[in-house]
Amino acid sequence: MNDGTRRIVLQKDVKTGNDILNNYKRTLHSKFLVYPTIEESDGDFVVGKTFMVSDEDLERLDRYETDHYKRINVKLESGKEAISYMESK
């Protein structure tokens, strides 16, 4: 999610950081080819943004991602626990 989209969806600016999600790769959504998703892939990695969210923010993110994506719990290279979204299949 780019900065502008994140600002619109969350209705506020949030401080972001960078981190790495190992054993996943970035790919295109199978139905919506212009939208990215991630999928498990041993040895690959995705560089991404991290940011803190409230319960209300999570509700907004879930509405934005719709049922075409599912929320997953991941552990980042930094050791932080995080939430990401990947294609629902």
N, C-alpha and C positions, 0 to 999 in steps of 0.2 A: 504494500500500500504506500503510495507516494505521500509526501507531506501535505499537499493540498487536499487530497481525498481524506486523509486521516483527520485533518482539521474540520472538514465538513461533517464527516460521520460522527466524530466525538463532540463537535460543537465547541471546541476549545483547542488551544495549542498545548502540546505535551512535550516534555523534554525526552529526547531519544538518545539511545546509545547503539553501539554496534556489537554484534556477537555472531557466532558461527553455529550452525546446526549441522552436526556431522551425520553421515550415513543417510542423507536425503539429497535429492537434486531438484532443481527448478525445472518445470516443464509446463506445457500449455494444457489448459483444461480441455478434456476430450469433447465437450459439447460447445463450449464457448471459447473458440480458439484464440481470441485476443486476450483472454484473461489467464494469468499464470496460476500455477498451483505447485505443490511439492509432492514428491513421492519418495518412498524409501528406496535407497540405492547404496549398497555397501561401498565404502571407500570414497564416496562423493561428499560434497558439503555445500551448504547454502549460506551466503553472507547476508545478514538481514539486520533490521532495526528492532530494538527493544524499547518498550515504554510501559510505565505503570498505568493500570486501569482500575476503575472502580466497578462495582457490580452494575451500575447504570451504564458505564462505558461498554461492558461486556454485552449487555442487552442491545445496545446500539450496533456493536460490531456483528453480533449474530443476525440482526435484521438486515444489515448491509450484505453479509455473506450469503444469506438465504439458505435454503435447504440443499443447494448445489455444492455447499462446502460443509465440512464437519470440523468441530473444534477438537484439537488433540493436545494432550499434555506432552511436553518435550523437555529434555535436559540439554542445555546449551554447553558449548565448549568451556565457557567460563565457570561452569558448575551451577549456574542459575537454573531454576525451574521456570518454565514458561508455557504459554499457550500459543498454539499456531492453528492455522486453518489449512485443510487440504481437501481435495475433491471428494465428494461423497459418491461412492460407486455402488 
